[in-house]
Amino acid sequence: MIRSAVAAAESLGLQLDAGNETQDSEVSSDATTGSRLWKCLITLDTQVSLHLGRPFAITEPRLYEREHPESDSIAELAGPNFTLSQSLDINWLRFQHERQALFQIAREIQTEFARVMEDVLSEIDQPDFYQHPSSREKCAKYLYEQLKRLKTWVEELPSSLKTPRVQGVPFSVDRSPLDLSQGDPLWLQRQRLMLEFDYHSLVIMLTRTFNSFLPTPALGTFNSDNHCITCVNSGIMVTNMLNQISRDSGILAGCFQVFDWQRTATFALAGFSCGYPICPMSPTARKTLTLAAKVFEIFGSKAGVQLTNSLRIKSLELVEAFRARLGLATPATTPASNQKSPDTLDIVVEPSGYQIMSVGEEALYNAGFDATLNEDMWTVDTPGGLLWGDLLKDLDSGLVSSLGQVGVDD
């Protein structure tokens, strides 16, 4: 469908309108409309392709050059009812400009990252890099440097387009609640939230490649494991925010993108829970899956609820398999009075805020690409020790090797 839309747009010459656009007032309204349509199509292509993990339908030579934000006069002409005070220093079209810039950055990162991965895989002559730590780390280092561009985008984003937090930082994964008690227009609050959800979703889609389901912790590397932490932190944050909004506000009522944001976050949570079942962050990831199911239910997606519950049960089964393999307490060896059923294991007790972490998680919850320069947190023998928990420090090599027999059925 996207390719059909691209073909139709090219037949109308919309890409030419985007390439010839200037800021002069002499530009015709038809050319301006065509340029905007082409930019929106590129953003949609980026969003869908990253979500599905497919190549972009629009090739690089047909992309547009970034322009300045629309002037206040154009914004007033296009939407006279969307007025803001001069103190905010933005107009209602600024949102679209910043969103297109965000997706353009993500598109460029993904394009170059795919080329780097292709070169690395050709060097080792393998279909993937999961059993080649050095190759995976090479790709992870490149992505880490590129992700700084997203951080720069956040820093340059006008504060008027950032949803404030309660004792927290906007666009961070510090799990601070959103400050929804604002007097700003509803459309502006909605624009702010959409930018933040798009940002976290793009971070997930760019970093989830490094989630590994291999059972050997020795294969972990510094940057690749850090991308896994970044991915699950963003998934937790997206779910927490959507849960708060669905409970306390109607800002996103009727917004179809809620399902895409939550589905992306759900796969990030489930992937981390299954890939690193005894990491200190995994209990929180599993608990957040319960919140994800609640979000789907509130927004009316029965399929989303079923998918989330099945993924959560799968992750719990994997934990039980590990506990049995390692000789830890399981329902079969635990006194009946102390047993928990699969339905009550990891039950979520909603806190007043988001800042509730499991034991050992404090070192990981803010360990995204904003904090990777702090190498004091990597005090274990291998970075994989963090993702696999302190438990593996006490295991002999024979037991570690036996973990290869533990898996998850499709």
N, C-alpha and C positions, 0 to 999 in steps of 0.2 A: 504494500500500500504506500509506503514512504517513497519507494522508487517511482511509483506511478505519479505521485504528487510532484516529485522532482522533475520528471519528464514533462508534466503539464506546465510547471513553472518555467522551465527552460524554453518550451515552445512559445511562451508569452514574452520571453526576454526579460524576466524579472532579475536574472543574475546580471544583466547589463545595466539595469537601473541601479543596482547596488554598487556596481563598479564605478559608475559615473556620478554618484551622488556627491554633492557639495553642500556647503552650508549657505550658499547664496539664496536670496529670497526669490531669484528668478526660476529656480527649479520648479517644474510643474508639479501639481498635486498628484497626478497619475504616477510620475516617476518616484515621488516620495512614498506613495502607497505601495508601489511595486518593490521598492527597496526594503520597506518594513516587512512585507510578506516574505521576501527571500530570506531575510535575517531570522524571522520566526521559523521558517522551514528548516534552516540550518540548526537552530536550537532544538527543534523537535527531532531532527535526524540524530543529533548528538545524544539526546536523552534516550531515545528508543534503542539506538545501537549499543550504548553502554549498558543499558538495562538487560538487553538480550545477549550481550557479548558477541555482537556481529560487526562486520566491517561497516564503515559509514557509507551511506548511499551517495553523498555528495563528496566529490574528490577535492583535494586541496586547491588546485588552480582556480576553482570556482567559488572559493570563499571570499568574504568581503573584508575590506580594511576597516579597522575600528574607527568610529567617528566620535565626535564630541557629543555630550548629551543634548537632547532637544532643548531649544530655548524656551523661556517662559511664555513668550508670545505664541509659539506653536502649540505648547501645552494648553494654553488658555483657549486657543482657537479650536483645538481638537476636543477638549473636555472642559467647558466653562464651569461645570458644577464641581470639578475637583480642585478646589482652591485650598491653599495653605497659607499660613502666616509667613511673612518674609524671614522670620527668625529661623525657620527650618532649612532654608537655603536649598530646597529641592522643589521639583514639580512632580506631578503624578506620572510623567513619562520616564523619570529617572530610573524607576524600578526596572523597566524593560531594558534600558541601556545596561544597567549593572548585571541583570540576569543573563543577557546575551554575552557580556564580557566573561562572566563566570563559566558558562558552558563552552565558550571559545577556548578558554584556558584549559579546561578539562579535556576538550577535544585534541588540542595540541599535545598535551601530556600523554594521552592515550596513544596517539599516532606515533610519537617518537618512542614511547615505551614499547610498543609492539615491534618496532624495528630493532630495538636493542635486544629484546627477547628472541627475535628471529635469528639474529647474529649469534647470540650466545648458544642457542639450541643447535645451530648448524655446526658450531665448534665442537660440541660434545656428541653430535649425531644422535640426539635423543628427542622424543616427542614432548618431554617436559623436563623441568629442572628440580623436581621434588627430591630426587635421590642424589642430587649433586649440589652439596652445600655451597661450594665456592661459586658455582654458576648462579645459583639462586641469590646469593649475597651480592653478586655483581649487578644483577637486575634490581635488587632491592635498594642498593646504594644510588643507582641512577634515579629510581622513582622518588627516593627521599629528597634528593636535590630538587627534583621537579615540583614536588608538593609544596615547596617553599613559595611557589608562585601563587598557590591558593591562599596561603597565609598572608601574602602581600595584598591580595585582593581584599581580604577581610580588613586589613589595616587601613586600606585606602577607601573602603566603603563609608559613605557619609553616616554619621552617628544617627541621623534621622531615619535611616533604613535598618537600624538594628533594634531588635526587641530587647529591652532591658531585662536583667535578671535580678532576683532577690539575693543579694550578697554573692553575686557571681559575675562572670564575664560573658557577654554575648558571643555566640558562635563557638564557645568552648565546650568541652565535655566534662566540666567540673560538677555536673549533675545538680546544679542550682536551679530552682524553679523559675519559670518565666514570670515576669511582672506584668500581669494582664490588667491591672487596675489603672488604666490610662484614659485620658480624655481625648486622645487623638481620634480622627475619623476612622471608621471601621475599615474602609478600603486601604488606608495606610497601614493599619495593624496587620491586615491580611497580607499585604505586600511584604512586610518585614518577616512574617512567619514563613512565607513561601521561599524567600531568599535563604533563610537559615535551613529549612528542610531540604532544599535543593543542594545546598552546600554539603550538608552531612551525607546525603545520599550519594553525591558524586565522590566524596572521600571513601565511602564504603565500596563503591563500584571500582574505584581505582586500586584499592588495597586488598580486596578480597582474594585476588589471585594467589596470595602467599599463604592462605589457609591450607595447611597440609594435614592429611589424614594418615600419614605414616606413623607407626607406633614407636619409632626410635627417637628418643629425645636428643641423642647426640647429633642429629642432623639439623638441629636448630642453629640459626645464625643471628647475629645482632640485629641488622636492619630488617630482615625478613620477618623475624618474630615481632619486631616493633610494629610492623605494618599490620600484623594480626591483631595486636592490642589496639592499634588505632581503629581498625575496622569494627571490633566489637564495642569499643567505647562509643563510637558514633551510633551504632545500632541501639545501644542502651539509651543514649541521649534522645534519639528520635522517638523511641517508644515512650519514654517518660514524658516528653513534651506533648506528644499526641494524646496520651492518657490524661494529662492535666487539662489540655484544651477541650477534650471531649467531655470532661467532667465539670469544668468551671466556666466554659465559654461556648458561644455558638459562632465564633469567628470563621471556622472552616466548614460550617454546615453546607452541605451540597457540593463541596470541593472534591472532584473525582480523583485528584492526585493523592489524596490521603491514602488510598489503597496501594498505590505504587510506593509511596514513602514507607508505609508500614511493612509491605511485603519485602522490600529491599532490606529493611532493618531486621525482619524476622529471619531471613536466610543468613544474615551476618551473625545473629545470635545463635542459631542452630548450628551453623558451620563451626563456630568457635567451640560450642559446647561439645560437639562430637569429635572435633579434631584434638581438643586439649581438655579431656574430661576431668582431670585432677588439678588443673590450674586454679590458683586462688580466685580468679575472676569467673570461673565457670559456674559456681552456684548462683551468682548474681545474674549471669546470662540466662540460666535456666529459669530463674524466677521472673526475669523480664519477659520471657516467652509467655508467661501467664498474663502479664499486662498486655502483651501484643494481641492475644486472643480476645481480651476484653475490648481493646480498641476496635478490632474487626467487628465484634458483636455490636458495639454502640453504633458504628457506621453502617451496619446492615449487611456485612459480608459473611454469610454462613460458610462459604468455601474457605475463606481466610481463617475462620475459627477452627474448622476441621484440619486444615493444613498445619496450623500452629500447634494444635494439641498433639497431632501425630508426630511432629518433629520433636516436641518436648518429651513425649513418651520414648521416642527413639533415643534421645540423649540420656534419659534416665536409665534405660536398659543398658546402655553402654557403660554408665557409671557402675551399675550393679555387676556387670561382667568384669570390670577392672577390680572391684572390691573382692569378688570371689576369687579372681586369679591371684590377687596379692594376699589372700588370707585374712582380709579385714572383715569386720562385722557386716553381715548381710541379713535380710529377713529370715533366712534359713537358720542362722546361728545366733540371732538376737532374741532375748526373752520376749514372749508375746506382749508383755506390758509395755515394752519399749519400742515395739515395731511401728514403722510408718508404712502405710500402703503407698503404692506408686502415685495415687491420686493426691496424697497429702504431703509427699516428699517435695521439698523446696517450695512450699506454699508461700505466696507473697503476702506479707503484711504491709500494707501501704503506709509509708512514712509521711509525715507532714511535708517533708522536702524530699529531695532525691539523694541526699548525701548519706546513704546507708551502704556500707561495704562489708564484704566477708573478710575473714581473717587473712592477712597477707595481701589483701587487695590494694591497700593504700599505696604500695609501690608501683602499681600498674594502672590505676584508673586514669591518671593524667600523663601516661607515658606515650602519648601520640607523637607525631612528628614535631610538635612544638617542644617536646622535652627530650628528644633523643640525644642532644648534646650533653645531657647530664649522665655521664657514664658511671657515677657512683652507685646507681641503682643496679647495675649489672655486676654484682659481686660474686655471683655463682660461677662455677667452672665454665659453663657454657650458657649462652643466652637461652637455650632451650630449657634450662633448669627453671626459669621463671614460668614458662608456659606449662611445664609439666609438674610444677609444685615441688616443695621441699621433700616430699615423700621419697622421690627417686634418689636422693642423696644416700639413703640407707639401704638401697637395693644392690645386690651383687649383679655382675654382668649376666649371669645365667638367667636371672629373673627378668632383667630388662629385655633380653633376647626373647623370652617367652611371651612378651607382650605382642609380638608379631602375630600370635594366634588369635588375638582378640579383634573382632571386626564387627561391622554393622551390616546386616542383610538389607538388600534393597526392598 
